[in-house]
Amino acid sequence: MSFRVDNIADAIARLGARGVTFADYDYPDLKTVDHVCVLGTEKAAWFEDTEGNILCLHEDVA
């Protein structure tokens, strides 16, 4: 599941303050910087819910 946000950095900071841990990746085709990966026309960040499901935040890039 993915949630669109207007400002991904702000959303990460707010959720992080509530204890949410975001994933970081360093693969040839997928690298995060400050928990954010730029994928074409959007930025994305991933985290797990309490059941282990991977969830995503995404922000459209203008």
N, C-alpha and C positions, 0 to 999 in steps of 0.2 A: 504494500500500500504506500502511496506517495501523497504528501500534503504540499500544495503550492503555498509558498509564503512570499511576501513582498520584499523582505530583506533577510536573506539566509543567515548572515553573520549575526544579526540581532536575535533571530530565532534560536540559533545555536547557543548564544550567550544566555538567553532566558531559560532554555531547557537545561543547559549545563548547570546553572545556578540551582536547579531543582534536582540535581543528581543524575541527569541523563548523560551517559557516556557515548560519545560518537566514535565510529570506526575510522581508522586511517588505513589507507592502502598505498602501496608503492609497487605497482606492476607496470610493465612497458606501456600498456594502453589505458591504464587507470591509476592516477596518482592524486592523492589529496594533499592540499596545503591548508593548514588550520581547519582540518576536517572537511574541506570543500573540494570537489572535483568539478572542473568545467567540462561539460559534455555538449559540444556543438553550441546550441542556442540556450543552454540552461546550466545552472550550477546545481549541484546535488550534494547531499550529506546523508549518511546512513547511521542508524542506531537500532538496538534491539529493544522490544518491549519486554514485559515481565515474563512472558511465555516463550521468549527466544525468537519471536518472529522479527524479521528484518524489516524496518520501516524506513521511509525516505522523506526528506524535505527537499523541495526543489524550487528554484527561483528562475523565472524567465529572464534571459539576458537581452537587453534592448539592442 
